[in-house]
């Protein structure tokens, strides 16, 4: 079983819809992250959380919100989806302390029509 | 200037070849460095951390030059299964936030 699980794996939806992407982990890590990946742009950080109820904006947080209600779960919401949010989304976790590598889920492929 | 820069490639090499990737980073306060591997449309996976003294893991060798703000990855005896995109990743000094390069694509051929 995967240590970092994302659901759904694929989603196609329409402009204006609210969407939630879920991430759960069994690694026992305190820190969790959401990224999006677009061709030619690499991975960009949307939001991150260092503990339950701790939320921090990344470089591209506009149009997104997150919730960290439990150590093992970190959800990403698009309140009103728009086509330029079409991307591959990854959740990641890391242990506490500086300089720790991050471990990624399988990704969610999201298409906004 | 991008925080982390990589040659996008692609690097096309025959099986058995040695290939080297380079990466530069802009923040001199960066403290931790990694190479990740990403297969097409899959998640990035940690390949190796990069230490100041340089480190080796089988056919893979990573080097760090702090003075030049430069990281390298050397792959010896390339295998077909090494074909992937290699991401240079840097901790920019703010907690555990990582900055990813856009990746260098490697294609190993028969």
HADDOCK unambig.tbl for C-alpha pairs under 7 A between the chains (distance, minus, plus):
assign (segid A and resid 40 and name CA) (segid B and resid 102 and name CA) 6.39 0.50 0.50
assign (segid A and resid 41 and name CA) (segid B and resid 102 and name CA) 5.95 0.50 0.50
assign (segid A and resid 42 and name CA) (segid B and resid 100 and name CA) 6.60 0.50 0.50
assign (segid A and resid 42 and name CA) (segid B and resid 101 and name CA) 6.33 0.50 0.50
assign (segid A and resid 42 and name CA) (segid B and resid 102 and name CA) 4.27 0.50 0.50
assign (segid A and resid 43 and name CA) (segid B and resid 100 and name CA) 6.06 0.50 0.50
assign (segid A and resid 98 and name CA) (segid B and resid 95 and name CA) 5.64 0.50 0.50
assign (segid A and resid 98 and name CA) (segid B and resid 96 and name CA) 5.45 0.50 0.50
assign (segid A and resid 99 and name CA) (segid B and resid 31 and name CA) 6.89 0.50 0.50
assign (segid A and resid 99 and name CA) (segid B and resid 32 and name CA) 5.10 0.50 0.50
assign (segid A and resid 99 and name CA) (segid B and resid 91 and name CA) 6.36 0.50 0.50
assign (segid A and resid 99 and name CA) (segid B and resid 96 and name CA) 5.91 0.50 0.50
assign (segid A and resid 100 and name CA) (segid B and resid 96 and name CA) 6.52 0.50 0.50
assign (segid A and resid 104 and name CA) (segid B and resid 43 and name CA) 6.14 0.50 0.50
assign (segid A and resid 104 and name CA) (segid B and resid 44 and name CA) 6.50 0.50 0.50
assign (segid A and resid 105 and name CA) (segid B and resid 43 and name CA) 6.48 0.50 0.50
assign (segid A and resid 106 and name CA) (segid B and resid 42 and name CA) 6.41 0.50 0.50
assign (segid A and resid 106 and name CA) (segid B and resid 43 and name CA) 5.25 0.50 0.50
assign (segid A and resid 107 and name CA) (segid B and resid 43 and name CA) 6.23 0.50 0.50
